[in-house]
Amino acid sequence: MANKSDALHDYHVTSVMADAVEKAVVIRAAYPDRRGPEFAEAVYHGVAAYRFDGDALGTILFEIVEVDPVGLYLRYAGPMQKTVHQCGGHAPWTETEQQARHSSSNANCVGSSYNQASA
C-alpha cells in the first residue's frame, strides 16, 4: 500500500470513520490556512486492523501505513484482553494469539483508494 500520508501532508484531520462491516477506514482532512474550503479524503478498504500515530490533539497524523493484523494484536493484546474482561466489546479473537491468527487468515486485508477534492 502506498503511504497516503504524503497526499495529506499539511492537512489537518477533521474526522476518522471506521466501518467494521465494510472493513473500511475513511480519513477526512482540510487544509487549515487557505481561504475557501479545500478538503481531502483517504479511504482504506479491506482493513482488518488499524492504528494511528499523530499529535496529541489528534488533528495531524504522522504516518499511515499498512500493518500486519497479528503483529498489531501481539503489540496490544494485553490492553485488548483487559478491556474484554472488564466490559466486553472485542470479539473472542482477542483472547489468544491462535484465535487472532485464525481470524486474520479469514480476513481480506488488501486494497485501498484515494480521492482528493477541492471545492
Secondary structure, DSSP 4 states (H G I P E B T S, - for coil): ---GGGTTTT-EEEEEEEETTTTEEEEEEE-TTSSS-EEEEEEEES-S----EE-TTSS-EEE-----HHHHHHHHHHHHHHHHHHH--S-GGGS-HHHHHHHHHTS----EEEEEEE-
